[in-house]
């Protein structure tokens, strides 16, 4: 039997071995990368781009069209796993106060990334609308007219996260979930992993009973599209598996069959062509909406995602050995992993690139087959280039010692920078 380490895409060693490894090194900057975590995060980044490119026929073939869960679950779950590496060890080996400080610093980074992302895209769309060169109403397509009509009210609301446009809703959710990490880690110190995970489940139940919502815009009662009190269940599931709080499921044929049945059985309730052809299934899909709801992370989304993750974990093999290789497959895997290693920068670029490519596509051509293919390939190229460029900058090449120092001068190398945080 394949003794694969903790679900899903977790660490290259078992949970106790991982904790032992972390305990031997308290420096947050030094950590081993898991090829599975990087690969599936990178895969999620490509799917997110495809889903956000306006008018993209490729969006008809992403996982969300064939099941209840989608790339959002990949993003949130893997973020939980990465946060367990980058932040969990700080809480456990340096202290709760320093762990909280580390979380606050990360929240600060993501907050300003969110602000800059919105300003860049909103400015780009306003310029496209105001130029008179384009027929589509790009500002209206993202429902941003309300923002531009009353910026005196909406700009402060945006900065306080009480105005969260739908296209820009993932990072605010991530910020809110990060704010919960010190609470969960504090409960873990008081009552162990059991108390921490009980609180996580309780928060999810509170959100699913609609007892807590966050306002998404000043002019209506619309709540955040992603309720962070619900989605934290997905985040802390990944977090708990990586920290060893949850035991990994066994690799067994009955579990694999059960997971495959869940994945296949959900297709008729999610694939739009089947729903259009069979009215009874469409009615059934509407009936089960409370348990497949994306805003409140319905339980069937959770079950579907864990089933997919279990199958993906087994497919990747022990330590991700099936992802390793040479030739074209190995090159593709390494590229996807590189994208996963720089997930925040790539995510930001994917949303900007999606809008910019759509505008360029509308300028030069109608949305025919060739234009669609080229748009997707161009987007993929931009994401890959972003990952490699950001990775190069993070290596601090200017701090490396040159092999040939200038004559007459003794070269003193700059101090090396710490390794990239796994939560990136």
Secondary structure by P-SEA (a helix, b strand, c coil): ccccccccccccccaaaaaaaaaacccccbbbbbaaaaaaaaaaaaaaaaaaccccccccccccccccccaaaaaaaaaaaaaaaacccccccccaaaaaaaaaaaaaaaaaaaaaaaaaaaaaaaaaaacccccccccccccccccccccccaaaaaaacccccccccaaaaaaaaaaaaaaaaaaaaaccaaaaaaaaaaaaaaaaaccbbbbcccccccccccccccaaaaaaaaaaaaaccbbbbcccaaaaaaaaaaaaaacccccaaaaaacaaaaaaaaaaccccccccccaaaaaaaaaaaaaaaaaacccccccccccaaaaaaaaaaaaaaaaaaaaaaaaaaaaaaaaaaaacccccaaaaaaaaaaaaaaaaaaaaaaaaaaacccccccccccccbbbbbccccccccccc
